[in-house]
Amino acid sequence: MIGPVYGEPTPGQAENQPNGIIQFINKRGEAPINETDRKKFNEIAELIGMCIQNTNNVTKTIGVTLKLN
């Protein structure tokens, strides 16, 4: 299963473009990916997106702080 990760767009990036792509592989036997796996995948993608957005916010804050000093 492959899907996009969305966070705050980086400069020059369109709003609807992903910040990255993740791949989710079911390594337990030969069972196909099920609805529980899809739910976990979406939760992980959302968490990574929030991490990207928080990192962008911290970077902006540091940049503003450095400009003030």
Secondary structure as the mmCIF struct_conf table of DSSP 4:
data_model
#
loop_
_struct_conf.conf_type_id
_struct_conf.id
_struct_conf.beg_label_comp_id
_struct_conf.beg_label_asym_id
_struct_conf.beg_label_seq_id
_struct_conf.end_label_comp_id
_struct_conf.end_label_asym_id
_struct_conf.end_label_seq_id
STRN STRN1 ILE A 2 VAL A 5
BEND BEND1 GLU A 8 GLU A 8
HELX_LH_PP_P HELX_LH_PP_P1 PRO A 9 THR A 10
TURN_TY1_P TURN_TY1_P1 PRO A 11 GLY A 12
TURN_TY1_P TURN_TY1_P2 GLU A 15 ASN A 16
BEND BEND2 GLN A 17 GLN A 17
BEND BEND3 ASN A 19 ASN A 19
STRN STRN2 GLY A 20 GLN A 23
BEND BEND4 ARG A 28 ARG A 28
TURN_TY1_P TURN_TY1_P3 GLY A 29 GLU A 30
HELX_LH_PP_P HELX_LH_PP_P2 ALA A 31 ILE A 33
HELX_RH_AL_P HELX_RH_AL_P1 GLU A 35 LEU A 68
#
